[in-house]
């Protein structure tokens, strides 16, 4: 019975994967836009290399156009690089996926109470989901015997 259940779940997963594989247009991109954005980043990199020790904050206070391009929410494909989350990943996901290790990373890297609280909430949600999954799994296995 276990083998039949595993086989059925594998067939369902394969079917779902095949149905999603036909959506290849989701991975298309505009090469010209990417080249323009990379050229802007190359200008910024050149400026930073020509002026050692300068920071993005100093450039923004001086009114440098390159710094405003980076800090503008519409500057680089809608990303705001100054207010970036810990390694670009939301704190809730750090806590939910990596548990207490994720909370520790957010606390040490971010030093922001709101982000740490979000990571702790994610950790609790992940623990509840983990417990619920294994509770259902345990009862499913005990019912098959």
C-alpha positions as CSV (number, residue, x, y, z in Angstrom):
1,X,0.0,0.0,0.0
2,X,2.9,2.3,0.8
3,X,4.5,1.7,-2.6
4,X,1.2,2.4,-4.3
5,X,0.8,5.7,-2.4
6,X,4.4,6.7,-3.2
7,X,3.9,5.8,-6.9
8,X,0.7,7.8,-7.1
9,X,2.3,10.9,-5.5
10,X,5.3,10.7,-7.9
11,X,3.0,10.5,-10.9
12,X,1.0,13.5,-9.7
13,X,4.3,15.5,-9.2
14,X,5.5,14.5,-12.7
15,X,2.2,15.6,-14.2
16,X,2.3,18.9,-12.4
17,X,5.9,19.4,-13.6
18,X,5.0,18.7,-17.2
19,X,2.1,21.0,-17.1
20,X,4.3,23.9,-15.8
21,X,7.1,23.2,-18.3
22,X,5.0,24.6,-21.2
23,X,5.2,28.1,-19.7
24,X,8.7,28.9,-21.1
25,X,7.8,32.5,-22.0
26,X,8.0,33.3,-18.3
27,X,11.8,33.1,-18.6
28,X,12.2,35.6,-21.5
29,X,14.1,38.8,-21.0
30,X,14.9,42.0,-22.9
31,X,18.6,42.1,-23.7
32,X,18.7,45.8,-24.5
33,X,17.3,46.8,-21.1
34,X,19.8,44.5,-19.3
35,X,22.7,46.0,-21.3
36,X,21.6,49.6,-20.4
37,X,21.3,48.7,-16.7
38,X,24.7,47.1,-16.7
39,X,26.2,50.1,-18.5
40,X,24.9,52.3,-15.6
41,X,26.4,49.9,-13.1
42,X,29.7,50.0,-15.0
43,X,29.7,53.9,-14.7
44,X,29.1,53.6,-11.0
45,X,31.8,51.1,-10.6
46,X,34.3,53.3,-12.5
47,X,33.4,56.2,-10.3
48,X,33.9,54.2,-7.1
49,X,37.3,52.9,-8.4
50,X,38.4,56.4,-9.3
51,X,37.5,57.7,-5.9
52,X,38.7,55.2,-3.3
53,X,37.0,55.4,0.1
54,X,33.8,57.0,-1.1
55,X,30.5,55.5,0.0
56,X,27.0,55.4,-1.5
57,X,25.8,57.6,1.4
58,X,28.4,60.3,0.6
59,X,27.6,60.2,-3.1
60,X,23.9,60.6,-2.3
61,X,24.5,63.6,0.0
62,X,26.7,65.2,-2.6
63,X,23.8,64.9,-5.1
64,X,25.7,62.6,-7.5
65,X,23.5,61.3,-10.3
66,X,25.0,57.8,-10.2
67,X,24.0,57.5,-6.5
68,X,20.4,58.7,-7.2
69,X,20.2,56.0,-9.9
70,X,21.0,53.3,-7.4
71,X,18.8,54.6,-4.6
72,X,15.8,55.4,-6.9
73,X,13.2,52.6,-6.7
74,X,12.9,52.8,-10.4
75,X,16.6,53.2,-11.1
76,X,17.6,49.5,-11.5
77,X,14.6,47.4,-12.4
78,X,12.7,48.6,-9.4
79,X,15.2,47.6,-6.8
80,X,16.2,49.9,-4.0
81,X,19.8,48.8,-3.1
82,X,20.2,51.1,-0.1
83,X,17.2,49.6,1.9
84,X,18.0,46.0,0.9
85,X,17.0,43.1,3.2
86,X,19.6,40.8,4.7
87,X,21.3,39.3,1.6
88,X,18.2,40.2,-0.4
89,X,16.0,37.7,1.4
90,X,13.0,38.8,3.5
91,X,13.5,38.2,7.2
92,X,10.3,36.1,7.5
93,X,11.8,33.5,5.0
94,X,15.1,33.5,6.9
95,X,13.2,32.4,10.1
96,X,10.7,30.1,8.3
97,X,13.2,28.2,6.3
98,X,16.4,28.2,8.4
99,X,14.7,28.3,11.9
100,X,16.8,29.6,14.7
101,X,19.9,29.9,12.5
102,X,18.0,32.3,10.2
103,X,16.9,34.4,13.2
104,X,20.5,34.6,14.3
105,X,21.7,35.6,10.8
106,X,19.0,38.4,10.6
107,X,19.9,39.6,14.1
108,X,23.6,39.7,13.4
109,X,23.5,41.1,9.9
110,X,20.5,43.4,10.1
111,X,20.6,44.8,13.7
112,X,17.0,45.9,13.2
113,X,14.4,44.9,15.8
114,X,11.5,44.9,13.3
115,X,13.4,42.5,10.9
116,X,14.4,40.3,13.8
117,X,10.8,40.1,15.0
118,X,9.7,39.1,11.5
119,X,12.3,36.4,11.5
120,X,11.1,35.1,14.8
121,X,7.5,35.0,13.6
122,X,8.8,33.1,10.5
123,X,10.6,30.6,12.8
124,X,7.4,30.0,14.7
125,X,5.3,29.6,11.6
126,X,7.9,27.1,10.2
127,X,7.9,25.1,13.4
128,X,4.1,24.9,13.4
129,X,4.1,23.8,9.8
130,X,6.8,21.3,10.4
131,X,5.0,19.8,13.4
132,X,1.7,19.7,11.5
133,X,3.3,18.0,8.5
134,X,4.9,15.3,10.6
135,X,1.7,14.9,12.7
136,X,-0.3,14.2,9.5
137,X,2.5,12.0,8.2
138,X,2.6,10.0,11.5
139,X,-1.2,9.5,11.6
140,X,-1.2,8.5,7.9
141,X,1.4,5.9,8.5
142,X,-0.3,4.5,11.6
143,X,-3.6,4.2,9.7
144,X,-1.9,2.2,7.0
145,X,-0.7,-0.5,9.3
